[in-house]
Amino acid sequence: MNEKFSDYAHPEVLVDHDWMKTHLDDPHVRIVESNEDILLYDTGHIPGAVHIDWRRDLQDQTVRDYIREEAFAELCRSHGITEDTTVVVYGDKSNWWACYAFWVFSLFGHKNLKVLDGGRDLWVARGEALTKEVPQFARSEYPTPPERRDAAIRAFFADTLKHAEAKLPLVDVRSPGEFSGEITHMPEYPQEGVLRGGHIPGASSCPWKTAANDDDTFKTRAELTEIYENGLGLKKDDDVVAYCRIGERSSHTWFVLTYLLGFENVRNYDGSWTEWGNMVGVPIEKSDSA
């Protein structure tokens, strides 16, 4: 095992590039690329990787919500994924969207999930093999999950409002400008705009990218402990809610807190600021800086 991984609370959820290269043809492994830039996959991807588009494949197309149980099972069947398949996700931008896919798979209780440390960008930077060939796998038998596990790892608006009112830990993982209210609209995401800038009252600012190195790998456990436990004052048994704009960046922080540091109760508020900042009668805070 990678020496760095052994220090994490759950080292089994990470793989490195050497591991990946030896499992490209492993029939028990399905490699999944999930990016912010949904066109990247077609320009070249890790051999054997399938593409899961976070908007097309994971989002319900008529309700602001994730796909339901049967649709998730069908997605897995279409890629030859069984209940026992080890799914290894990777993507662009320090695995931001890969962690989002990991979180959604976790909503449906898939057990064997891993993230490629360093993701797509490090794989490309190291000159590892890429292909434009789209793999075809025989359909699998994947049972429909009994229910989506929302309560365990997902916070809704009402949950988050009670959380804020109780002054429990809230982590805003957006940029300092978004947190302070200076930035309201993200030009590249016009469909995700809000009427008001700011943050949820009582939230602490800790941008998600703080957990990643310049080469897109995760920081060491000691460095993460300094950021989240010593810096933010979070404790392992805290009830923590993380949020961002639509829940993707905060899924990265959810992954770090849950699997790398071993926090026991972390939920992702995926409604996030696009919901809170547009909600009538809901308090917000602004600040000159994060």
Secondary structure, DSSP 8 states (H G I E B T S, - for coil): --TTGGGSS-GGGEE-HHHHHTSTT-TTEEEEE--SSTTHHHH-B-TT-EE--TTTTTB-SSSSSB--HHHHHHHHHHTT--TT-EEEEE-STTTHHHHHHHHHHHHTT---EEEETTHHHHHHHTT---B--------------SS--HHHHEE-HHHHHHHHHTT--EEE-S-HHHHHTS----TT-GGG--S--SB-TT-EE--GGGGB-TTS-B--HHHHIIIIIIIT---TT-EEEEE-SSSSHHHHHHHIIIIIS--SEEEEESSHHHHHTT-TT---B--S--
